[in-house]
Amino acid sequence: MGVKGRAAFAIIFIIVFLCTMWLFYFVLHIFLLGFDFNSRSASHPQSLTFYKPISSEDNDTAPLELCPGQKFQVAVLLMNLQAAPVSTNDVLLKPYLASWDELINFMETLGPMVGLISQEIEGKTSIIRELAKKEEAESKEQVQEDVEMGRAYRSVRSMIKAELDQGLVDFNKHTASGCRTLLRLHRALLWLQLFLRNLANEDLEAGRARSPAELCREAYQLTLAQHHLWWVRKAAELAFVAMPDRAFFYRLVCVETQAEATVILNRVVRAIQKVYDRTQVALEEHGMLDLP
């Protein structure tokens, strides 16, 4: 092949590569509901009842130490998750969104492709925060007797009630409501919970242990994939191929062995479960598990 031939080949290769990356980014952009290419035949998101509950004797209330020198802090994640549930059936939005901030930090450590997914999640958390700021600003202009104003975005249930009362939720078409956005975060939380559970409880002694990439793909197939079309599912699964090895996750939570990781990750999984279950019930009671 001559110089001109090699140059032409190089140009074609670059064009194909850039087009592929653009398509991949586009698919990841809609991966977490950016454009709602959802499978309408998918069933409603379910609570984690397809496997047995976790049992443990470790102390769930004991604080964890911060891991020096890294952005993601499992101790901060656990603290916010434990602060989110309130009463027996509600979730405070401020610690809920703070938990997502830390989960975003977690996802950003897993490579650039998964990092793109985290950008979409961050956009969802910003929507709810902006709605809360707007509502708070408007509440200051209301008459003193309107005591309910300013509290709409305090919790999951208060947000649902306020947005239904104000007609902000449309059950037939896409609206930028907090409830719709919460549903998207709710689905993603189930995916991450199952992934962390898989990481915590994979039996390294029973033959070949599955890689984190395999565990993440399995978690995706059981959760978010139920709401995505075939081509979106295939593209999303490619994002997990370059995921770090298991030793990386040990360092991420400041442990050295699988046994130590199991204790910490299962604490996080149990904390997520309490948040997820309360949110699931609240959305289900108001028929919001399939908002467009």
N, C-alpha and C positions, 0 to 999 in steps of 0.2 A: 504494500500500500504506500503510495507516494505521500509527500507532505500535504498536498491539497486534500487527498483522501482522508488522511488522519485528522486534519483540521475539520473537515466536514463531519466526520464521525464524532469528534469531540463536541462540536456545536450541537449536533442532534442529541447526543447523550445529555448535555447540559439542559437542553430544552425539555426532554422527557423527564429528567430528574426534577426540574422546577415545577413542571405540571403535576407530577406525582405528589410532590410535597404540598402543592396548593390544594389538590384534591384531598389529601390526607388531613390537612388543617381544616378544610371545610367540613369534613365528616366529623372531626373531633369538636368543631364548633357547635354542631347540632347534637353532639353526643349527650350532653346534659341539658337538653331541651332548648337549646338556642332557637331552633326553628320547629320543634315539635313534629318531626317526621315519625310519629308514633304508629305502632301497630294497633289498630282499633280492635283487633281480636284479643289483645292481651287481657289477662285477668287483672283484677284489682291487686295492688300491692298487699301482700299479706305480712302479718307478724311472723317472727322467726319461729314458726311452729313445725318446720320441716326437719328439725333435729332436736335432740334432747337438750334441756336447759343445762347450763354449766353449774357444777357444784364445786365449792372450794372452801377451804378452812382458813384462808388468809384473811387478814383484817382489811375490809374495804374502806374503812375510815382512816387508816393510817396514811399520812401524807407521804408523797414521793419526793425525792430530792431532785433538784434541777440538774440537767446534764450540761456541763460546761462546754462552751465553744460551739454550740449548734443552735439553729433557729427554731427547729421543732422541739417542743418540750412536752413530753408525755405527762409530766406532773401538772402543767397548766391545763392541758386537755382534760385530765381527770377531774381537776378542781372545778372547771366550768361545767362539765357534764353533771357532776354531783350537785351543783348549785341550780341547775335548770328545773328539775321536777319540783312542783309546788302542790300542796294539798295531796289529793289522791288521784287527780285526773287532769292536771294542767301542767304547762311548761312555760317558764319565764323566757321571753324572747331574748333579753339581753345576754344571759349566759349561754343560751342556745346558739346565738350567732357568734359569740366569743369561742365556743367550742368549734364551730366551723372555721374560724380564723386559724385555729391550731391544726385542724385537719387539712386545711389548705397548705399550711407549712409542711405537714407530713407528705402530702402528695407532690409538692414541689421538689422534694428530695429524691423522688423515684425516677427521675429522668425527664427530658424535655417534652416527650409526647404526653406523659401523664400530667406534666406541668401545664400543658395546654388545657387539659380538662379542668385543672384547678382554677384556671382563669375564668372559665365559665361559671363555676360554683361561686367564685368571688363576686361575679356580676349579679348572681341571684341574691346573695346576702346584702349587697348594696341596695337592691331594689327595696327590700323590707326596711332597711335603715333609712332610706330616703323618704319612704312613706311615713315612717314614724316621725322624722324631723318635720315633715310637712304638716302632719296632724298636730304636732306639738305647737308649731308656730301659729296654726289656725286657732288652736284652743285658747291662746293668750288673747285673742280678739273677741272671744265669746263672753257672754254675760256671766257674772259670778255664779248664778244659779246652776249653770250647766256643769255640774260636778263630774259628769262622766267623760267630758272632753279631756283630752290629754292622757287618757288611760287606754285608748284603743289598742295600742301596740305594746302593751305591757306583757301580755301572754298570748299563747296560741288561741285560747278560747275567747279572750277579749277581742282579739283581732278578727276572728271568724264572726263574732256577733256584730261588731261595728261595721265590717265590710258588707255583711248581709243586710243590715239595717239601712246602709247608705246605697245599696244597689250596685256595689262595685264588683260583685262576682257574677259572671255570666256562665251558665252551665252549658251553653251551646257554642260559644266562640271564645277565642283567645282574648283575654284582658290582662293588663299588667297589674293584677291585684296581688296583695300579700298572700292570700290563700292559695292561689295558683302557684305562686313562687315557692311557698312552703311545701306544697306537694312535691315539687321537683327536688327540693333539698331532702325531703323525707325519703324519697326513692333512693337517692344517692347515699343517704346515711345507711340504709339497709345493705347496700353493696359493700360499703367500707366496713361495716360491722362484721359481715360474714367473712370478708377477707382477713380481718384481724383475728377472728375466731379460728380460721383455717391456719393462720400462722402460729397461733398459740397452741393448737392441739394436734398438729401434724405429728404422727408417730415416726420419729427418725430411726427407730430400731426395727421397724417392720419393713424390711426390704428397702427399695429405693424411695427415699423421701421426695415428694414433689417439690419443685422449685417454687419460689414466691410468684413467679410469672404464671405458673400453672394454677396456683391457688387463687390468684387474683382473677384469672380468666374464668375459673369455675364459679367464683362468687358473682361475677358479672353475668354469667349465663343463667344463674338462678334468680337474679334480681332485675337489674336495669335492662338486660337483653329482652325481657318480657314486654318491654314497651318500645322496642326499636325494630325497624324493618331489617331484613336480612343483610343488605349491603352495609347498613350502619353497624350492625353487630360484627361483621367480618372486619371492617376497618377499625372498630374500637378495640377488638382483640389484638390487632397488630401493635397497639400502643403498649401492651403488656410484655411484649417479647424482650425488650431491652431492660426489663426491671432488674434491680440489683439482686445479689445473692443473699442467702439467709444471714450470713455474718454481718452484712450491712445493717440489717434490722436489729440485730443484737446491739450494735454500737448506737443505733438510733434511740434506743430506750435504756442505754447505759447498763447493759448486762453482758455476760460472757458466755452463757450457756442457754440451751433450749429450756431447761427447767426454770431458770430465772425469768426468761422471756414469757413463759407460759403464765406465771403468776401475775406479772404486770399487765400483759395483754388481756387476760381474762377479766381483770378488774375493769379495764376500759370497756370491754365487750358488755359486761353487766351494767355499767353505767349508761352506755348507749341504749341498752335494752329498755331501761326505765323511761328514757326520753322518747324512744321510738314508740313504745306501747301507748303512752299517753297521747302522743300526736296522732297515732293511728286511730285510736278510739274517737278523738275529737273530730277528725276529718270524716270518719265513717258515719258518725251520728248525723252529720250535716250533708251527707251524700256527695262528698268532695274527693272521693278517691279516684275519680276519672275526669277531672276538669280538663277541658281542651287547652 
